[in-house]
Amino acid sequence: MDMQQVRNVPNAFIAEKLREVADLLDQQGATSFRVRAYRDAAAYIDKLKDPLGVIYDTDGRPGLEDLPTIGSSIASAIAEMLETGDLGLLGRLRGSADPEALFQTVPMIGP
């Protein structure tokens, strides 16, 4: 994926990934504040008319942070998706939710 394609990541894709983060955080017992922050950001992005890629290209991370419901951590997550097309946090959260990975950490079961 070249940089132009990455920056053209649709807002709907980003919102969906943020919702997935919220769901995984909720399943893993994160604070309701953190879960709600990701859900609120996703809901805002769903309604946002301007592409996040344009905002990021114009104003960088500070431009994302200036948006309602988007704080520093979520702005970083959005920037990562715009730059790479992926969100590492999702992989880490999925790994934490993976039963096989969880069992491998249990003594006497292990790999």
ChimeraX attribute file (.defattr): number of C-alpha atoms within 10 A of each C-alpha:
attribute: neighborCount
match mode: 1-to-1
recipient: residues
	/A:1	9
	/A:2	9
	/A:3	11
	/A:4	11
	/A:5	14
	/A:6	17
	/A:7	21
	/A:8	15
	/A:9	20
	/A:10	16
	/A:11	22
	/A:12	16
	/A:13	15
	/A:14	23
	/A:15	22
	/A:16	16
	/A:17	21
	/A:18	27
	/A:19	21
	/A:20	18
	/A:21	23
	/A:22	24
	/A:23	17
	/A:24	18
	/A:25	22
	/A:26	15
	/A:27	12
	/A:28	12
	/A:29	9
	/A:30	13
	/A:31	10
	/A:32	11
	/A:33	9
	/A:34	14
	/A:35	20
	/A:36	17
	/A:37	19
	/A:38	25
	/A:39	21
	/A:40	19
	/A:41	22
	/A:42	27
	/A:43	17
	/A:44	16
	/A:45	25
	/A:46	16
	/A:47	11
	/A:48	13
	/A:49	8
	/A:50	10
	/A:51	15
	/A:52	22
	/A:53	24
	/A:54	13
	/A:55	15
	/A:56	20
	/A:57	13
	/A:58	12
	/A:59	13
	/A:60	14
	/A:61	19
	/A:62	15
	/A:63	16
	/A:64	23
	/A:65	19
	/A:66	13
	/A:67	15
	/A:68	11
	/A:69	19
	/A:70	21
	/A:71	17
	/A:72	13
	/A:73	12
	/A:74	19
	/A:75	22
	/A:76	17
	/A:77	20
	/A:78	28
	/A:79	22
	/A:80	16
	/A:81	20
	/A:82	25
	/A:83	21
	/A:84	17
	/A:85	19
	/A:86	18
	/A:87	20
	/A:88	12
	/A:89	14
	/A:90	18
	/A:91	12
	/A:92	11
	/A:93	17
	/A:94	16
	/A:95	13
	/A:96	15
	/A:97	15
	/A:98	11
	/A:99	10
	/A:100	12
	/A:101	14
	/A:102	12
	/A:103	13
	/A:104	12
	/A:105	11
	/A:106	10
	/A:107	8
	/A:108	8
	/A:109	8
	/A:110	11
	/A:111	10
